[in-house]
Amino acid sequence: MNWARNIFDFYLNSSIHVALGVVALTALTVLHFDLEPDYLLLSFVFFGTITGYNFVKYAGIAKLHHRSLAKNLKVIQIFSLGCFLALCYLAFQISIKVLMVGGVLGFFTLLYALPVFSSQKNLRSVAGLKVFVIAIIWAGVTVFFPIADADLSFETDSVLEYLQRFLFVLILILPFEIRDLKYDKEDLRTIPQMLGVRRSKQLGYLLISMWVVLEFCKGISTSDSVAAIICAAGITGFVVFKSDEDQPPYFSSFWVEGIPMLWFLLLLLFELS
């Protein structure tokens, strides 16, 4: 069954799984605002996520802790190139507003990955900043892309949706930072480095509470969206509780990154029932 394991590892390492999660969060915004699904936009998000994530992950491959990834790096590079070409094609099919938002978020991605501040520094290596940059980009793509695509104005519900998504991404990052605590340099000042594992989990529970409460503040909130987020919050709280430095191999990379898809499917299920 090595072939099945290799396919699954490629699915994770090539960022297909995380891209589906970002697409799911984008589709959540579509459902929340009762918008018409734009499959070209969702495809643009999918290929853009793979392109951006693989650029960030593998630009500094020598610094990776999981050296086994290097064996399949060429395959991932070819796959990423194909996704980039698809992204370029789709860029001519979507609205200028989406491209403008994407340009700003893409610029943040470059600052995150490339040493633009000095020969050694990028946003990823600035102490305490990494998680917030990731959350800004994820929330921006999954909330502002569909709103800009539908030519809607950015009003109170849009801001609340963005804040809610920002908090959600911060929560999802916690299990990864707890896992990487033994590897991360001390000057990164990650949340577990500053607070410790136990207090990081407590922070996670607080953020989950804020994430849920914001749902009740939105004018577009429905009983279905409330039910979905409460279920998703329970699952998210459980994975935060189970997070530690010695996690099973796929705990964060598969199960935690799969929660966005689960949240979307829960909302879809409640709306169809």
Secondary structure, 3 states (H helix, E strand, C coil): CHHHHHHHHHHHHCCHHHHHHHHHHHHHHHHHCCCCCCHHHHHHHHHHHHHHHHHHHHCCHHHCCCHHHHHHHHHHHHHHHHHHHHHHHHHCCCCHHHHHHHHHHHHHHHHHHCCCCCCCCCHHHCCCCHHHHHHHHHHHHHHHHHHHHCCCCCCHHHHHHHHHHHHHHHHHHHHHHHHHHHCCCHHHCCHHHHHHHHHHHHHHHHHHHHHHHHHHHCCCCCHHHHHHHHHHHHHHHHHHHHCCCCCCCCHHHHHHCCHHHHHHHHHHHHHHC
